[in-house]
Amino acid sequence: MEVSPSPLLTVDSLTIDIAGAHVVDDVSFTVAPGRVMALVGESGCGKSLTSYAMLGLLPPAAKRTGGRIMLENTDLACLTERQFRKARGKDISIIFQEPSASLDPLSTVGTQIAEAFRAHHGGSKAEAFEKARQMLVDVGIPDPNRRLHQYPFELSGGMCQRIMISIALICGPRVLVADEPTTALDVTIQAQILDLMKKLVAERGTAIVLITHDMGVVADIADDVAVMYAGRMAEIAPVHALFREPKHPYTALLLASVPKLDHAPKADLATIEGMVPTPSEFGVGCRFHDRCPLSTDKCRSEAPPLFDCGDGHRSACWHIDRMAEIRAVAA
């Protein structure tokens, strides 16, 4: 029997407040070395806040009020800012959503990659630039000697994203957080970026937390999926199990809304009725109850825990036994 590797990253009951509302509420998941955990959900569900908490980069208005973020035996949530600066890039790193907004337009890309290396390893500029050149080779950028001396505005969006990946990886972090890494890229470049991330997992054993709302990307690269809704965890499962048989109404309706090649021309796309509640509208029950076809009084008055459905599949729904009704609606 194959033994699953021990988790490298454990997010345990993470809670983040903004103006007194739990915008991330009791979120838990684990990521093992060499695996990709996709964190998915609609915009505003708390995905990015969760990722920023892992890096100690929460905005001033957001406060962590509970939970732990364990990188093996170290609780990242307890680190001081000075300690976090040592950990960022070296132990855990992030690829931000917009490379054009994250790169310094006044510095060459070689300088920016080399700076990330010297921040943790010191050494001479010549050594750092050679490491930077090798990183450009590793991420598949052609003519790296010339690219080192170019500015971000001289490169395409796909190349800038590869520069961001180079900066994130040059110190060999064990955990990589990728926040919408393929946003605003054409499909060809998206495929190249995803192939690069697969290579990192296979060759380096990097644990990746992929933040996305693109279920196609999830199907292509993820090993496990955590579905968030309105700040809470709705469902966690191995990727194939989640796509084959979702155990939460929100997940099933979300998957049904993805366009498919066998849809009739000009056919209406499936939608989820209603709107995501704002933090001020969060009630005591399930936060999906006002949009859910299975909703009952219990859903409105009691928040469901994550029930164990077997084989690593968990769902926060009182009516898992009625999921056939949702699949009929979604069809």
PLY file of the C-alpha trace (Angstrom):
ply
format ascii 1.0
element vertex 331
property float x
property float y
property float z
element edge 330
property int vertex1
property int vertex2
end_header
0.00 0.00 0.00
1.41 3.38 -1.01
2.05 5.71 1.93
1.15 9.36 1.39
4.00 11.79 2.12
3.73 13.92 5.24
2.34 17.42 4.65
4.90 20.12 3.98
2.39 22.94 4.46
-0.56 22.75 6.87
-3.17 25.51 7.08
-5.15 24.78 10.24
-8.37 26.66 11.12
-7.15 29.93 9.58
-9.47 32.84 10.34
-9.01 36.37 8.99
-11.19 39.33 9.96
-11.91 42.60 8.20
-14.02 45.12 10.14
-15.23 42.38 12.47
-16.38 39.96 9.73
-14.76 36.55 9.21
-13.79 36.94 5.54
-11.70 33.77 5.87
-13.41 31.48 8.36
-11.84 28.31 9.80
-10.03 27.32 6.59
-7.90 24.15 6.73
-5.96 22.15 4.14
-2.59 20.46 3.67
-0.08 20.22 0.81
2.52 17.47 0.51
5.89 17.77 -1.28
5.60 17.33 -5.03
1.84 17.95 -5.11
-0.35 20.78 -6.37
-3.26 21.96 -4.24
-5.69 24.16 -6.19
-7.62 26.69 -4.12
-10.68 27.63 -6.18
-13.83 29.70 -5.91
-15.52 32.86 -7.13
-13.84 36.25 -6.85
-14.01 37.53 -3.28
-14.23 34.09 -1.64
-10.97 34.60 0.31
-8.50 32.69 -1.87
-5.96 35.48 -2.22
-6.26 36.57 1.42
-5.48 32.99 2.42
-2.39 33.00 0.20
-1.21 36.39 1.50
-1.55 35.12 5.08
0.84 32.29 4.22
3.45 34.88 3.22
2.73 37.36 6.04
1.51 39.88 3.46
-2.01 40.61 4.66
-3.18 44.20 3.99
-3.43 46.47 7.06
-7.23 46.15 7.24
-7.07 42.34 7.47
-6.10 40.64 10.72
-5.45 36.97 11.40
-7.58 36.16 14.43
-7.11 32.41 14.61
-5.45 29.33 13.24
-1.96 28.16 12.35
0.09 28.04 9.14
2.67 25.31 9.62
5.65 24.87 7.32
6.71 21.49 8.68
7.35 22.34 12.37
7.39 26.14 12.02
4.24 28.19 12.58
4.57 30.94 9.98
1.72 32.88 11.58
3.89 33.44 14.68
6.94 34.84 12.87
7.96 38.44 13.31
8.28 40.58 10.18
12.06 40.25 10.36
11.82 36.46 10.54
9.29 36.41 7.70
11.67 38.37 5.46
14.18 35.55 5.92
11.57 32.90 5.13
10.03 34.57 2.07
11.75 33.41 -1.06
13.91 30.88 0.75
11.26 28.61 2.34
8.00 29.84 0.81
7.58 32.09 -2.20
4.78 33.60 -4.29
4.05 34.38 -7.92
1.76 37.39 -7.95
-1.20 37.74 -10.29
0.05 40.73 -12.31
3.73 40.54 -13.32
3.59 43.99 -14.91
2.57 45.48 -11.56
5.04 43.40 -9.52
8.24 43.99 -11.51
10.23 47.22 -11.11
10.01 49.06 -14.45
13.27 50.93 -13.72
15.46 47.86 -13.11
16.61 45.23 -15.57
15.17 41.79 -15.07
18.65 40.42 -14.35
19.10 42.89 -11.51
15.74 41.94 -10.01
16.37 38.19 -10.16
19.91 38.58 -8.81
18.64 40.79 -5.97
16.29 38.03 -4.85
19.23 35.60 -4.71
21.58 37.95 -2.83
18.89 38.79 -0.26
19.20 35.24 1.10
22.60 33.96 -0.05
24.77 37.06 -0.32
27.75 36.55 -2.62
29.09 38.72 -5.41
27.04 40.40 -8.13
28.77 38.23 -10.72
27.71 35.05 -8.92
24.14 36.31 -8.51
23.90 37.25 -12.18
25.13 33.82 -13.21
22.43 32.26 -11.00
19.91 34.62 -12.61
21.06 33.60 -16.10
20.68 29.93 -15.22
17.18 30.56 -13.89
16.20 32.12 -17.23
17.44 28.95 -18.91
15.47 26.81 -16.46
12.20 28.66 -17.13
12.68 28.44 -20.89
13.50 32.04 -21.84
15.55 32.15 -25.07
18.74 34.20 -25.38
19.14 34.64 -21.60
22.32 36.72 -21.83
20.43 39.44 -23.69
17.25 39.18 -21.63
19.20 39.77 -18.39
19.87 43.34 -19.47
16.37 44.16 -20.69
13.63 45.99 -18.79
10.17 44.50 -18.13
8.49 46.75 -20.70
10.70 45.21 -23.39
9.29 41.73 -22.72
5.96 40.07 -23.46
3.43 39.24 -20.73
4.39 35.58 -20.89
8.09 36.39 -20.49
7.36 38.74 -17.57
5.45 35.93 -15.89
8.49 33.67 -16.37
10.66 36.39 -14.82
8.32 36.39 -11.81
8.66 32.61 -11.59
12.46 32.97 -11.77
12.43 35.44 -8.87
10.16 33.16 -6.86
12.28 30.07 -7.45
15.89 31.26 -7.46
16.36 30.45 -3.76
14.75 27.01 -4.09
11.67 27.44 -1.86
9.93 24.29 -0.70
6.46 25.85 -1.11
5.35 27.98 -4.05
2.11 29.97 -3.92
0.87 30.85 -7.41
-1.87 33.49 -7.37
-3.71 33.30 -10.72
-0.42 32.74 -12.61
-2.08 32.45 -16.04
-4.41 35.46 -15.81
-4.30 37.76 -18.87
-2.10 35.34 -20.82
-3.18 33.79 -24.12
-3.89 30.07 -24.14
-0.55 29.11 -25.70
1.44 30.95 -23.02
-0.88 29.58 -20.34
-0.01 26.05 -21.44
3.72 26.85 -21.31
3.44 28.29 -17.78
1.48 25.26 -16.57
4.02 22.90 -18.16
6.76 24.78 -16.34
4.96 24.36 -13.01
4.54 20.63 -13.65
8.28 20.43 -14.31
9.01 22.12 -10.97
6.87 19.59 -9.14
8.44 16.63 -10.93
12.09 17.73 -10.74
12.25 19.69 -7.47
9.46 18.19 -5.38
8.05 21.68 -4.86
4.68 21.88 -3.09
2.43 24.30 -4.98
-0.67 26.13 -3.79
-2.43 27.27 -6.96
-4.98 30.07 -6.53
-7.40 30.11 -9.46
-11.01 30.23 -10.61
-10.25 28.47 -13.90
-11.49 24.88 -13.62
-9.71 23.96 -16.85
-6.38 24.87 -15.26
-7.36 22.87 -12.16
-8.12 19.77 -14.24
-4.78 20.11 -16.05
-2.36 20.54 -13.18
-3.88 19.95 -9.72
-3.58 16.83 -7.58
-6.04 18.02 -4.95
-8.69 20.74 -4.89
-10.05 22.91 -2.08
-13.25 24.76 -3.01
-13.98 27.97 -1.10
-17.23 29.89 -0.90
-17.75 33.17 0.98
-14.66 32.65 3.11
-15.37 29.06 4.14
-14.21 25.71 2.86
-17.00 24.00 0.93
-15.25 20.86 -0.32
-11.80 19.24 -0.42
-11.02 16.26 -2.65
-8.52 14.64 -4.99
-8.99 16.32 -8.37
-10.41 13.30 -10.22
-12.91 12.55 -7.46
-14.08 16.16 -7.37
-14.71 16.32 -11.12
-16.26 12.86 -11.25
-18.59 13.15 -8.26
-18.70 16.49 -6.40
-20.14 16.24 -2.91
-21.17 19.87 -2.40
-23.96 21.67 -4.28
-21.78 24.70 -4.95
-19.03 22.58 -6.50
-21.51 20.70 -8.68
-23.13 23.92 -9.94
-19.72 25.51 -10.46
-18.59 22.59 -12.62
-21.87 22.65 -14.54
-21.27 26.31 -15.47
-18.02 25.48 -17.29
-18.59 25.54 -21.10
-18.23 22.15 -22.78
-17.40 21.21 -26.35
-20.55 19.10 -26.71
-22.88 21.99 -25.86
-25.28 22.91 -28.64
-24.32 26.07 -30.56
-25.64 29.24 -28.88
-27.09 27.20 -26.01
-27.49 29.06 -22.71
-24.73 28.40 -20.21
-25.66 27.05 -16.80
-25.55 29.69 -14.06
-25.79 29.79 -10.29
-28.76 31.89 -9.26
-28.25 34.77 -6.84
-25.17 36.61 -5.63
-22.30 35.82 -3.27
-23.15 37.40 0.11
-21.04 40.28 1.31
-19.29 39.91 4.70
-21.99 42.03 6.33
-24.59 39.52 5.09
-22.89 36.41 6.48
-25.33 34.57 8.72
-24.93 31.77 11.23
-25.77 28.96 8.82
-24.32 27.70 5.55
-23.26 30.71 3.51
-24.50 29.07 0.30
-28.02 28.43 1.59
-29.75 31.29 -0.27
-28.45 30.01 -3.65
-28.69 26.27 -3.02
-31.54 24.12 -4.44
-31.20 21.76 -1.46
-31.47 24.44 1.23
-33.55 23.73 4.36
-34.15 25.49 7.68
-31.17 23.62 9.15
-28.91 25.11 6.45
-30.01 28.61 7.42
-29.51 28.09 11.15
-26.46 25.80 11.45
-23.10 25.91 9.68
-22.18 22.39 8.51
-18.75 20.98 9.38
-16.55 19.27 6.80
-17.90 15.71 6.70
-15.54 12.88 5.75
-16.81 11.20 2.57
-13.88 8.75 2.35
-10.66 8.61 0.30
-9.63 12.15 1.22
-12.96 13.63 0.11
-14.69 16.05 2.52
-17.75 18.25 2.10
-19.40 20.92 4.24
-23.01 20.12 3.41
-25.92 18.77 5.46
-27.40 17.05 2.38
-24.59 15.06 0.80
-27.03 12.16 0.40
-29.19 14.34 -1.91
-26.44 15.27 -4.37
-28.18 13.29 -7.14
-30.84 16.04 -7.14
-28.17 18.67 -7.78
-26.64 16.66 -10.59
-30.09 16.48 -12.19
-30.51 20.26 -11.89
-27.00 20.87 -13.23
-27.60 18.62 -16.22
0 1
1 2
2 3
3 4
4 5
5 6
6 7
7 8
8 9
9 10
10 11
11 12
12 13
13 14
14 15
15 16
16 17
17 18
18 19
19 20
20 21
21 22
22 23
23 24
24 25
25 26
26 27
27 28
28 29
29 30
30 31
31 32
32 33
33 34
34 35
35 36
36 37
37 38
38 39
39 40
40 41
41 42
42 43
43 44
44 45
45 46
46 47
47 48
48 49
49 50
50 51
51 52
52 53
53 54
54 55
55 56
56 57
57 58
58 59
59 60
60 61
61 62
62 63
63 64
64 65
65 66
66 67
67 68
68 69
69 70
70 71
71 72
72 73
73 74
74 75
75 76
76 77
77 78
78 79
79 80
80 81
81 82
82 83
83 84
84 85
85 86
86 87
87 88
88 89
89 90
90 91
91 92
92 93
93 94
94 95
95 96
96 97
97 98
98 99
99 100
100 101
101 102
102 103
103 104
104 105
105 106
106 107
107 108
108 109
109 110
110 111
111 112
112 113
113 114
114 115
115 116
116 117
117 118
118 119
119 120
120 121
121 122
122 123
123 124
124 125
125 126
126 127
127 128
128 129
129 130
130 131
131 132
132 133
133 134
134 135
135 136
136 137
137 138
138 139
139 140
140 141
141 142
142 143
143 144
144 145
145 146
146 147
147 148
148 149
149 150
150 151
151 152
152 153
153 154
154 155
155 156
156 157
157 158
158 159
159 160
160 161
161 162
162 163
163 164
164 165
165 166
166 167
167 168
168 169
169 170
170 171
171 172
172 173
173 174
174 175
175 176
176 177
177 178
178 179
179 180
180 181
181 182
182 183
183 184
184 185
185 186
186 187
187 188
188 189
189 190
190 191
191 192
192 193
193 194
194 195
195 196
196 197
197 198
198 199
199 200
200 201
201 202
202 203
203 204
204 205
205 206
206 207
207 208
208 209
209 210
210 211
211 212
212 213
213 214
214 215
215 216
216 217
217 218
218 219
219 220
220 221
221 222
222 223
223 224
224 225
225 226
226 227
227 228
228 229
229 230
230 231
231 232
232 233
233 234
234 235
235 236
236 237
237 238
238 239
239 240
240 241
241 242
242 243
243 244
244 245
245 246
246 247
247 248
248 249
249 250
250 251
251 252
252 253
253 254
254 255
255 256
256 257
257 258
258 259
259 260
260 261
261 262
262 263
263 264
264 265
265 266
266 267
267 268
268 269
269 270
270 271
271 272
272 273
273 274
274 275
275 276
276 277
277 278
278 279
279 280
280 281
281 282
282 283
283 284
284 285
285 286
286 287
287 288
288 289
289 290
290 291
291 292
292 293
293 294
294 295
295 296
296 297
297 298
298 299
299 300
300 301
301 302
302 303
303 304
304 305
305 306
306 307
307 308
308 309
309 310
310 311
311 312
312 313
313 314
314 315
315 316
316 317
317 318
318 319
319 320
320 321
321 322
322 323
323 324
324 325
325 326
326 327
327 328
328 329
329 330
